[in-house]
Amino acid sequence: MTELVWSVSWETDLDDAEHEPLTALLARAYPAETDRLVGGRSWTGARPELRIVARDGGVPVAHAGIIRRFLRADPHHGPGRDVLVGHVGLVAVDPDQHRGGVGRALMAQVVDTLVGLDVPFGFLTCGPDVEGFYRAVGWTRLPGVAVRMVSIDDCVVTDQDPAMVHAAGRPLTDWPAASVLAQDGRGI
Ligand SMILES: CC(C)(COP(=O)(O)OP(=O)(O)OC[C@H]1O[C@@H](n2cnc3c(N)ncnc32)[C@H](O)[C@@H]1OP(=O)(O)O)[C@@H](O)C(=O)NCCC(=O)NCCS
């Protein structure tokens, strides 16, 4: 592996031609989503605002997307208020490079980007199979928190999968205590 070249790009600054190699990377990392990841359609739910990409010899080998959004803290499920987050998704490392530290480097770039965006927190939901990865790179699971969301199939669902946060501009002690959060925009 040569040295990775990192970039952080706003979605509207990417050329159309840049999406196809990103789609190819994401399809390799998310084989269950290959129906959605076709051609230049390098997203599955919402399109990111920002993309963090690592390239090896010009080829994308790691990717994460960020959208800023408010989560609503459901007042029927504990105290809290709406909270601005940098919602992180489409986290992917080329399968040929798994377990080599690229994911850790990617998430360090993600946190730097969240701090640069001046959002209080990073937020993501993940499958139980990768909770350990996010914990290993410094994210914290919100215990007992469910997220009411619009799924990538456009259904409203209550997701019990791990919801993870990372401090950016504020300490985690400022995170609202509600046990149900509503994410009203389409998931990334
Ligand atoms: C999850 C993913 C991004 C991890 O990337 P990676 O480059 O393999 O991660 P790293 O090698 O940098 O690992 C960082 C740490 O996380 C740990 N880790 C990596 N994957 C893990 C997993 N699935 N479960 C538990 N721990 C994991 C590593 O052991 C390492 O810990 P250590 O430094 O304490 O030894 C990668 O497996 C991937 O792209 N998976 C497919 C897409 C996906 O599931 N994305 C997440 C969707 S929410």
The ligand as an ORCA input file, in Angstrom:
! r2SCAN-3c Opt
* xyz 0 1
  C     -16.006     -1.430      9.786
  C     -14.786     -1.102      8.911
  C     -14.919      0.317      8.375
  C     -13.515     -1.245      9.768
  O     -12.402     -0.844      8.989
  P     -10.939     -1.456      9.261
  O      -9.989     -0.746      8.377
  O     -11.005     -2.928      9.146
  O     -10.709     -1.048     10.774
  P      -9.284     -0.937     11.528
  O      -8.365     -1.990     11.004
  O      -8.788      0.468     11.476
  O      -9.701     -1.296     13.010
  C      -9.703     -0.344     14.088
  C     -10.018     -1.097     15.352
  O     -11.347     -1.637     15.264
  C     -11.309     -3.063     15.433
  N     -12.314     -3.612     14.532
  C     -12.341     -3.521     13.185
  N     -13.462     -4.088     12.710
  C     -14.125     -4.565     13.782
  C     -15.361     -5.259     13.944
  N     -16.151     -5.579     12.896
  N     -15.759     -5.579     15.215
  C     -15.014     -5.246     16.288
  N     -13.828     -4.559     16.188
  C     -13.405     -4.256     14.952
  C      -9.895     -3.482     15.070
  O      -9.541     -4.676     15.677
  C      -9.092     -2.286     15.584
  O      -8.969     -2.379     16.978
  P      -7.511     -2.182     17.686
  O      -6.856     -1.013     16.999
  O      -7.871     -1.921     19.109
  O      -6.801     -3.450     17.434
  C     -14.670     -2.137      7.747
  O     -14.720     -3.436      8.289
  C     -15.760     -2.011      6.696
  O     -15.673     -1.214      5.768
  N     -16.816     -2.860      6.808
  C     -17.870     -2.914      5.798
  C     -18.784     -1.728      5.841
  C     -19.356     -1.490      7.219
  O     -19.855     -2.399      7.886
  N     -19.304     -0.212      7.655
  C     -19.861      0.222      8.897
  C     -21.312      0.477      8.697
  S     -22.078      1.206     10.138
*
